[in-house]
């Protein structure tokens, strides 16, 4: 009869080492040491297994938490309160053993939920965010609600670890094996990033028993979001859509309009010529674009096949014509004249169109090339009313706190539902007049593949909002 000795667990560079005469489902034998080793992610699963099996264990060498004061939201904080849906989200997370994700539209107050979760756990916490801008925004919010606690930053040249620390995904990825046992709670903002092949190792190397994911768009185009429940320790514990929150006046009422414009004759001719080349190349290659990996297959072929390269070049040329048609600029002129004085954000796919619009209409712009001071000046000017319109490419889709706008204009974009939802979210913050609707206008080139791109990017949104297309 095998006798199970007392089991000891310890943290070791992103893993849990298990000593003792035992077999554990989550661990495998390390040939270098002949000891059982598991991903730190499975720490909580190992504990539950040992408790169910009534096996004595010692896990005092796993967590080495950063000492922390009590995380009590300061009574003098500016009217901190939770809306009903925020309370429901937190309650659902707590009932799921404080593991899982919350999906709320942009502007619905996900950060406030994170603040309250920190107070609820009342222990060392790390918040992971995708950008420096979001790191600074979270740090500002945490400092406001916990004024007596120093907030640490990891990223953008900072390397300051405190009992509550905000880190970029990049910095957390580099330091995960060192910091993975220092925090009880780990919050992943913009959770969809965590599923990426590199970033997922952050979750795998952290032993944090409590995990909260926050996002407006949990689905990914590559379907890797299916791995998030394992990484976050649970599935979606609460989800609500923009329609429901708008109905209850937590977000602005909104409408979505699609305008189709005819390309100029010379543009239409050039578009058709390139599409025809694309189709001929596909026929020659024997490829049909009727399944999920077909375009990826074409890209892989293009490395060694001239016809595949020609197909991709022709397709990209055609889409460039459709996305940047001069007819769209004229339609934009019409929309702006119809909405004089309305705070407006114009979205494009490529910087080329951003610069064209900025020069033609004398509108300030923000692209990934804009430095921090320039970006802040434009955003502050938009917030203060010095600028009523701004134009941007993808840089405002995520990770930057954008002042309130009433009108969004999508002149071009991808088929990504996440991109669409993020752009819609930029105009959903509640208006002073609760009956006033925000509006999102898509401008697409008629008779081109852009029509299917438009439908694709709205499919997930309408599905989640339970609205028919």
N, C-alpha and C positions, 0 to 999 in steps of 0.2 A: 504493500500500500504506500503510495507516494504521499509524503507529508509536505504541505506548503509552508515554507518558512515565512517569517515576517518580510513583507515586501517594502523596498525603499525606492522612492522616486526622486530623481534630481534633474534639474535643467542643465543642458549642455549644448551651447551654441545652436539654438533653434530646435533642439530635440529634447525628448524626455528619455532618460536612461532608467531602465527598470532592473533592479537586482533582486534576486530571490528565486527559489525553485518554483517557477510558475510559468504558465503560458497565458499570454494576453492577446486577444484578437487584433488589437490595434498596433501591436509591436512585432518586429521581426528581429532575428538574430544578426547582430553586427559581426561579420567575420573577423574584423580587426581586434575586437575585444572579447568576443563571445558573449556579450551582454545584449539584452533586449533593448531595442531603441525604437522610439515612435516619434512622429512629428509632434512638435509642441502643440499644434492645433488639437490633437487628440487627448490632451491632458484631462479635460473635463470628462471625456468619454471613458478614459481609463479609471478615473475616480468612481464614476457611476458603476462601472463593471465590478470593481473591487468591493464596493459597498453592497451591491446586489449579491455578490458571491460570499459576503461575510468574511472577507480576507483582511487580516490586519495589515495596515500599511503606514508608512511614514513619508509624508510629502512635504516636510518642512524645508527641504532643499530645492524646491521647485520655484516658488514665487519669492522674489526678493524685492518687495514693493518699495517704491520711493515713499518715504514718510510724508504724510499729508495732513493738513489741518482739516477741520470739518468743512465740507463744501455746502455751506448754507447760502442760498441766494440772498444777497444783502437786502434788508428791509427797506432801504432808501433807494433801491434800484427803480428806474423809471417804470412804474406801473407794470411790473412783471405779472402776467396772468396767462393762463392757457385757454385757448378756445376749446369748444367741446370736442372737436375732432382731434385736436392735439392731445387732450386728456385721454381720449379713447385709444389713440395710438400708443401712448405710454403705458396705459393699463394692459393693452394687448401684449406689448413687449415684456412687461413684468410677469404676466401670466405664462409667457413662453420661456421662463427662467432667464429673462434678460438676454436673450439671444434671438436675433432675427432682424429683418429689415422693414423700414417704413417707406412707402412710396407716396409722395405728395407732389402736386404741381409746383413749378417754380413760383416763388412769392407766397407760398402757404405757410412759411415759418418753420422749416425743418431745423434750423439752427437752435431755435428756442426749445424744441424737443430734446436736442442734444444737451443743452444746458441743464434741463430738468433731469435728464438721465444721469448726468454727472452728480447732481445733488442726491439723487435716489441711491446710487451705488456708494457714494461718499468714500471714495478711495482713489488712488492714483489713476489718472486717465490720460490716454493719448488720442488725439484727433488727427486723422490722416486725410489730407486734402490734395487735389491735383495741381494747384497753382500757388505761386507766391501771393497773388492777390487774395485768394481765399484764406491762406494762412494768416495774412494780416487782418482780414475781416473777422475770422474766428477769434483771433487774439484780442481784438478790440471788444467784441461782444463778451467774451469770458472775463476780461478785465472790468467791464462795466458791472456784470452781475456778481462777480467774486472779487471785489476791489482790494481785499486784504491778502489775496493770493497772487504770487508772481507767476505769470504765464511764460512757459518756455517755448522757444521756437527752434525748429530743426529744418533748415533749408534756406536758400537765398543768402548764404554766407553766415547764417547764424547756427550755433551748435550749443544751445542752452537747454539742458534737460531739467525740468521741474516736475512737481507733483501733478500738474496739468500742463501738457505739452502739445503744441500743434506742429505737425510735420507734413512736408510734402510727401507724396508717394515715392518720389525718387530718393529722398533722404531716408525714409523709413526702409526702403528696399535695401539700401546700403548698410543700414545699422540694425536690421531686424534680429540677427543672431545674437547681438549684444544686448539689445533692449527688450527682447521678447519675454522676459519674466519680471519686468519692472512695473507693469501696469495691470490693474484689475479690469479696467474697462478700456476697450478700444472702439473708437467710433470711426467708421469709414464714410466720409462725405463723398457725394458723387460715386456711390458704391459700384456702379457699372465698371469703373476703371479697375477694380480689384480682380476681375476675372481675366485680365490680360496675362499672358504666359509668364511675364517677369514679376508683375506686382502681386500675383497670388501667393508668392513665397512669403510675403509679409504676414498674411494670415496664417500660413503654415508654420512659421517660426515663432509666432507669438503664443504664449500659453494663457493669455488673458481669458478668464472664465466667462466674462461678460462682453458681449459684442453687439453693436448697433450699426446697421447700415442705413444710410439716408440717400435718397435719390428721387428725381422726378421721372427718370427713364431707366428702369432696370433692365429692359430688353436690349440685347446687342445684335447687330447684324450678323455676327459670326456664330450666334447661338451659344456662346460661352457662358452666358448668364445662367445656364443650367447648372453650373458648378458653384454658384454663389451660396446656395443653402449649406453646402458642406463647409465653405470657407467662413461663413458668418455664423455657423452653428444653428441655423434654422432658416425657414422660408420667410415669405412676406407675412408679417403679423398684422399689418394694417395698410390699407390702400384706399384712396378716394380720388376722384377725378375733378378736373377744373369745372365741369358743369355743375356738379353737386355743390362745390364751394361757392360758385358764382350765384347759384340759386339762393344760398343762405347768406349772400352778401359778404362772404369772407374774401372773395376775389371779385374782380370786375365781370359784369356780364360781357359777352363777346359774340362776335360774328366773324365768319370766315368767308371770303369772297374770292373766286378765281376769275381772272380776266385773261382771255386768250387774244393775242394780237397776231396779225399777219406779218411775217417777215417782209423786208423789202424784196423786190423781184430778184435782184442779183444775189441776195442772201439765200433766198429759197432755191435758186438754181444751183448754187454752190453746195448747199446742204444736201440736195437730192443727189448730186454727182458723187459726193463722198459716201452717202448711205448706200448707193448702188455699188460702189467699189467694195464697201464693207460686206455687203450681201454676197457678191461674187466670190470674195475671198473665203467667206464661211462655207459656201457651197463647195469650193475647191478643196477645202480642208475636211469637209464632211462633218462639220460641227453645227449642231442645232442649239440655239440659245433658249432651251425650254426646260432647263433643270438648274438646281441651285449652284453647282460648281462649274458651269459651262464657261463663264467669262474668265474665271481663275485658270481653267485649263488652257484657254487661248493665250493668256499672259505667260504661262509656263512654256508654251510652245514657241512664243515669240523670241525666246532667247537663242533658238537655233534655226528657226524657220522664217524665211523672208516673207512668205505669204501671210503668216500670222502677224508679223510686224506691220505689214501694209494694212491689214485689217484693223489693227488697233489704232494706227495713225489716222486712217480714214474715219473711224468712229469718233475719235477724239476731236478731229477737225470739225466734223458735223455737229457734235455737241457744243463745241466752242461757239459756233455760229448761232445755234439755237439759244444758248444761254446768254449770249451777249449781243443779241440783235439790237440794231439801232431803233427799231420800232418800240422796243421796251423803254428806251430812254424817252421817247415821245409820249408814251403812255404814262411814264412817271411824271413828266411835266404836267400832264392833265390831272393826275391824282393830287399832286402838290397844290395845283391851283384850286382844286375842289376842297382842300383842307388847309387853307391858309391859317396860320396861328396854332394849328394842332401839333402837339409834341409827337414827332415821328421818327422812327428808326427804319432805315433802309438796309436790307440784307442782300448780299451778293455772294456768289460762290468764289469768284476770283478777284484779286486786288486790282487787276486791270480795269474792271468796270467801276470799282470804288473810286479810283483816281479820275476816270472819265466824268463820273457824276459830280465829284467834288469840284472839279475845275469848271464844269459847265454850269452848275447851279450855285457855286460858291458855298458849299456845305462842308463843315468840318468832318474829318474822317478819322477812323481808328482801324489800324491793321496790326498784324503781328510785328510790323516794323516800327510802329509808334513806340517811342520810349515812354518810361513811366510818367515823367512830368507832363509830356504832351497828352498822354491818355487821361491823366487826372484833370488836366485843364479842360479838355473836351467834355468829360463826364460832369465836372462841376458846373461848367457853363450850361450844359443841358439841364442839370438839376435846378440851377438858379434862374433859368429862362433866358440867358444870354443867347443861347442857341435853341431853336425850336425843332431843328432837323439835324440828324447825323447819319452818316453812311458807314457801313462796316462790312467786313467779310465774315470769317468764321470766329474771330477773336472774342466777340461778345456772346457767342452761343452758350458759353459755360465758364464759370469760375470768376466772373467779375460782377460786382454789385452795380446793376444798371439803374439809374433813376427812372422814375415813373414815366411811361409813354402811353399815348392813347391809340396810336396808329402804327402798325408794322407793315412794311411792304417787302415781300420776298421777290426780288427780281430774278434770282437764280439760286439753286441749291442742289443738294444731292437727294437720293431716295431714302436717306436715313430718317426714320421716324423720330429718333432722339433729337436730331437737329431741328426738326419741325416743332416738336414739343417745347424745346428750349427757346426757340424764337417766339413762339406764341406766349410763353411764360413771361417774356420781357414786357408785355403790355397788359398783364392781368392784375397788377396790384390795384387794390380798391381805389376808386375815384372819389373825389369830394362829393360829386353828384352821383349817388348810388344807382340812379336810373340810367346813367350814361353808359353806353356800350363801348368797349374797346373793339377795334377792328383790325383784322389781319387780311391783307390783300396779296394774293399770289398773282404774278404776271408771268404767263408762259407763252411760248411761241406755238401757235396753232399748227396742227398737222405734223408735229415732230415727236420724237421720242420723249420730249420733256413732259408731254401729257401723262405718260405712264409713270414717269418719275414722280410727278405731283401726286398721283393716286397712291403710289407705293408709300411715300413718306407719311401720308395721312391714315394709312390702313390701320396701323397699330393704335394710333390715337383714337380713331373713331371706334375701334373695337373695345378699348378700355373705357371709353366714355359711353359705350352702348348706344351709339348713334349710327344710323345707316348711312352709307356713302351715297 
